[in-house]
Amino acid sequence: MLASLLQIKPAVSSSSEVASAPGNPYAALQKITGGERGSLTDVVEHALREAIMTLVLEPGMMIDKLAVCERMGVSRFPVSAALARLEHAGLVEVLPQRGTRVKPISLEDIRQHLFVRSALEVETVRTVALTRDRATLDALALNLDQQREAVANNERLAFHVLDLAFHGALFDSINLPRVKEIAAVSRNALDRARQLLASPERLVHTLEEHEAIFEAISSARADVAAKAMHDHLDQVVAELYRSASERSDLFEP
């Protein structure tokens, strides 16, 4: 995307021109006004992480540090520090003699993280169905109402937030914070790939799968609830592999 923008400009283009050009990926980054060095790094990291997770900065894309600096109004230090953190998180990688790029999505990592999620979430939903906590049922019902509204309006990002909250409410119900923390690590690792699944059709199917889980919990059918969660995560796996075949450029070979 960035290369195409550069091609339609004069022979020499400044990074500030690239950073502010309409339609380019760096346009999503906001200029920072003041702040200490540590806080600047935090803000830059958050902005870059958000751009990576929502695929504004696509897997495999080389990151122009100077364009980020000029767009956000910061020096090179907080950008380099933020990228170092993102490298540790597995979202970017440094290529010798080339620079830093957004790391392609790894299907092997996805497979392992989904294995962890399935093991934890299937047993979590089984436990929730056996306890049937009223506050949890009310929270899930409200969340599903909001999911239906988001689907009706095709609000992809709003639905994603509600999806996270739906699964989070299940973990909160069993009151095992370490289990929730482990699941969150795996979920975060999958979020970037899941942005590829956010078609209107996939949102509808996800809502239907969530409703099946809720219905089983509400009727205290623990085994049915566990199977509904297992089937839900299986569909995520299948969709991800289909996405990988359609957009192989975004995935590791």
GILINNOR-V662336 format. One record per residue. N is the residue number from 1. RES is the residue in one letter. D_FIRST is the distance of its C-alpha to the first C-alpha in Angstrom with 2 decimals. Layout:
n-><N | N>
res-><RES | RES>
d_first-><D_FIRST | D_FIRST>
This chain:
n-><1 | 2 | 3 | 4 | 5 | 6 | 7 | 8 | 9 | 10 | 11 | 12 | 13 | 14 | 15 | 16 | 17 | 18 | 19 | 20 | 21 | 22 | 23 | 24 | 25 | 26 | 27 | 28 | 29 | 30 | 31 | 32 | 33 | 34 | 35 | 36 | 37 | 38 | 39 | 40 | 41 | 42 | 43 | 44 | 45 | 46 | 47 | 48 | 49 | 50 | 51 | 52 | 53 | 54 | 55 | 56 | 57 | 58 | 59 | 60 | 61 | 62 | 63 | 64 | 65 | 66 | 67 | 68 | 69 | 70 | 71 | 72 | 73 | 74 | 75 | 76 | 77 | 78 | 79 | 80 | 81 | 82 | 83 | 84 | 85 | 86 | 87 | 88 | 89 | 90 | 91 | 92 | 93 | 94 | 95 | 96 | 97 | 98 | 99 | 100 | 101 | 102 | 103 | 104 | 105 | 106 | 107 | 108 | 109 | 110 | 111 | 112 | 113 | 114 | 115 | 116 | 117 | 118 | 119 | 120 | 121 | 122 | 123 | 124 | 125 | 126 | 127 | 128 | 129 | 130 | 131 | 132 | 133 | 134 | 135 | 136 | 137 | 138 | 139 | 140 | 141 | 142 | 143 | 144 | 145 | 146 | 147 | 148 | 149 | 150 | 151 | 152 | 153 | 154 | 155 | 156 | 157 | 158 | 159 | 160 | 161 | 162 | 163 | 164 | 165 | 166 | 167 | 168 | 169 | 170 | 171 | 172 | 173 | 174 | 175 | 176 | 177 | 178 | 179 | 180 | 181 | 182 | 183 | 184 | 185 | 186 | 187 | 188 | 189 | 190 | 191 | 192 | 193 | 194 | 195 | 196 | 197 | 198 | 199 | 200 | 201 | 202 | 203 | 204 | 205 | 206 | 207 | 208 | 209 | 210 | 211 | 212 | 213 | 214 | 215 | 216 | 217 | 218 | 219 | 220 | 221 | 222 | 223 | 224 | 225 | 226 | 227 | 228 | 229 | 230 | 231 | 232 | 233 | 234 | 235 | 236 | 237 | 238 | 239 | 240 | 241 | 242 | 243 | 244 | 245 | 246 | 247 | 248 | 249 | 250 | 251 | 252 | 253>
res-><M | L | A | S | L | L | Q | I | K | P | A | V | S | S | S | S | E | V | A | S | A | P | G | N | P | Y | A | A | L | Q | K | I | T | G | G | E | R | G | S | L | T | D | V | V | E | H | A | L | R | E | A | I | M | T | L | V | L | E | P | G | M | M | I | D | K | L | A | V | C | E | R | M | G | V | S | R | F | P | V | S | A | A | L | A | R | L | E | H | A | G | L | V | E | V | L | P | Q | R | G | T | R | V | K | P | I | S | L | E | D | I | R | Q | H | L | F | V | R | S | A | L | E | V | E | T | V | R | T | V | A | L | T | R | D | R | A | T | L | D | A | L | A | L | N | L | D | Q | Q | R | E | A | V | A | N | N | E | R | L | A | F | H | V | L | D | L | A | F | H | G | A | L | F | D | S | I | N | L | P | R | V | K | E | I | A | A | V | S | R | N | A | L | D | R | A | R | Q | L | L | A | S | P | E | R | L | V | H | T | L | E | E | H | E | A | I | F | E | A | I | S | S | A | R | A | D | V | A | A | K | A | M | H | D | H | L | D | Q | V | V | A | E | L | Y | R | S | A | S | E | R | S | D | L | F | E | P>
d_first-><0.00 | 3.79 | 5.43 | 5.35 | 6.58 | 8.96 | 10.22 | 11.65 | 13.52 | 16.83 | 17.40 | 17.59 | 15.38 | 16.49 | 14.67 | 16.17 | 14.58 | 11.04 | 12.27 | 13.79 | 11.48 | 11.49 | 8.74 | 6.91 | 7.74 | 10.72 | 12.31 | 13.87 | 15.89 | 19.29 | 21.42 | 24.43 | 27.90 | 30.36 | 31.33 | 32.73 | 30.84 | 31.11 | 30.02 | 27.01 | 25.90 | 26.50 | 24.45 | 21.43 | 21.79 | 22.07 | 18.99 | 16.80 | 18.64 | 18.08 | 14.30 | 14.45 | 17.13 | 15.52 | 12.25 | 10.32 | 9.61 | 9.35 | 12.00 | 11.49 | 8.79 | 10.61 | 11.80 | 12.49 | 16.00 | 16.83 | 14.04 | 15.41 | 18.90 | 18.55 | 16.87 | 19.59 | 22.32 | 23.49 | 24.48 | 23.01 | 25.72 | 24.71 | 21.05 | 22.43 | 25.04 | 22.69 | 20.51 | 23.86 | 24.82 | 21.63 | 22.25 | 25.78 | 24.58 | 22.60 | 19.14 | 17.84 | 19.27 | 20.09 | 19.68 | 22.46 | 21.64 | 17.86 | 17.37 | 16.39 | 13.83 | 13.64 | 16.35 | 15.93 | 18.30 | 21.77 | 23.88 | 26.94 | 26.37 | 25.88 | 29.13 | 31.06 | 29.94 | 30.72 | 34.10 | 34.83 | 33.82 | 35.94 | 38.94 | 38.88 | 37.93 | 40.31 | 43.22 | 42.16 | 42.23 | 45.53 | 47.02 | 45.78 | 47.42 | 50.68 | 50.84 | 49.50 | 49.23 | 49.53 | 47.11 | 44.44 | 45.09 | 44.84 | 41.56 | 40.08 | 41.44 | 39.92 | 36.55 | 36.68 | 37.59 | 34.48 | 32.36 | 33.87 | 32.97 | 29.33 | 29.17 | 30.94 | 28.41 | 25.37 | 24.58 | 22.36 | 22.14 | 25.82 | 26.79 | 25.10 | 27.21 | 30.28 | 29.70 | 29.80 | 32.91 | 34.64 | 34.51 | 35.33 | 38.44 | 39.68 | 39.50 | 41.11 | 43.94 | 45.07 | 45.05 | 43.88 | 41.32 | 40.70 | 39.86 | 37.40 | 35.85 | 35.42 | 33.90 | 31.49 | 30.20 | 29.52 | 28.04 | 25.58 | 24.47 | 23.79 | 22.11 | 18.53 | 19.24 | 21.19 | 18.31 | 17.45 | 20.98 | 21.00 | 21.54 | 24.51 | 26.62 | 26.01 | 26.91 | 30.13 | 31.01 | 30.45 | 32.70 | 35.31 | 35.29 | 35.76 | 38.58 | 40.28 | 40.23 | 41.69 | 44.37 | 45.53 | 45.70 | 47.61 | 50.17 | 50.59 | 49.60 | 48.23 | 47.71 | 45.98 | 43.69 | 42.88 | 42.14 | 39.95 | 37.83 | 37.74 | 36.67 | 33.95 | 32.41 | 32.89 | 30.78 | 27.96 | 28.27 | 28.34 | 25.27 | 23.28 | 24.36 | 23.47 | 19.92 | 19.78 | 20.97 | 18.41 | 15.29 | 16.65 | 13.35 | 13.52 | 17.17 | 19.32 | 21.19>
